[in-house]
């Protein structure tokens, strides 16, 4: 039976892996190394970490990039991409395999960057982030603008020089940001968010000087594009040179070809505006004079009318007219009343002619029973019945002694 010597150490697997991990960690050449290779077997689990293999023609090594670093990638990783990674080498104790713990990734070659640019452009265009309908209108005369750029670059000098030359009374709020490197997208997003929270900004200029595609890549990231789209304040980009076009330019509400052009687009020329307003005032003055002049002449002519010069004449003639009209009305009223009086007399005479009192005056009488019914037939009475007989000057109560039919 095999027996080990007493002086020989027997390792546990976990102890061996832990020892090797500490050994690698203490090696300065393996704690911050750059490795070039091709990405393969890329996996993106729900945790947000990235797991992939970095390989070349003769070998491969596992790699992991934790979520806190992965969200800051300038370009999304994909299989087949040639990259340069900054990482530390260590052992995953559970499996006993060594792997790269990636801190930073730089794409190699313009081809990968252009492909990444086109993929993100296509995605955001489908979502409508480039649509003209969602772009906000720029203020005609901003009182205060925000500037997102590096404090050490030429862009800040260009924007301030052009802006203050065109409009000396303008207030500019600078939100410093990194405009190049792995941390630039996050820095730009924070600066835009800061100006939006401040709120008292009319328009924002996002500026950076020219550079290679890799140097401008922060402005081609999804995070910056969505921050521009989400801004409540209009954003104008001035990134790179005239020929440089970024995703940020497509999402922004307006684009200046350079930082200086962006400033000229946002800030009106105070002196040109002043001259334009003075010209408008002069034209308005001439227009008012051309309209008022003839009206004033007409008014002067009216004021010279005799009736206005001596208005008592007009009142005198109107008074005479009113008196004549009053006399005519009085005559018409009197004539109307007289006609009605004559008509009333005529009707009264007709009534008098028809009045039963006239009949009584001629010797006739009216005979009525106690109920007031007129008796005009012997058939209405009987002997002993009391009747009232009216004559012209009064009435009598009479008793029927005898009824004698005709």
Secondary structure, 3 states (H helix, E strand, C coil): CCCCCCCCCCCCHHHHHHHHHHHHHCCHHHHCEEEEEEEEEEEECCCCCEEEEEECCCCEEEEEECHHHHCCCCCCCCCCCEEEEEEEEEEECCCCEEEEEEEEEEECCHHHHHHHHHHHHHHHHHCCCCCHHHCCCCCCCCCEEEEEECCCCHHHHHHHHHHHHHCCCCEEEEEECCCCCCCHHHHHHHHHHHHHHHCCCCEEEEEECCCCCCCCHHHHCHHHHHHHHHCCCEEEEEECCCCCCCHHHHHCCEEECCHHHHHHHHCCCHHHHHHHHHHHHHHHHHHHHHHHHHHHHHHHHHHCCHHHHCHHHHHHHHHHHHHHHHHHHHHHHHHHHHHHHHHHHHHHHHHHHHCHHHHHHCCCCEEECCCCCECCCHHHCCCCCEEEEEECCEEEEEECCCCCCC
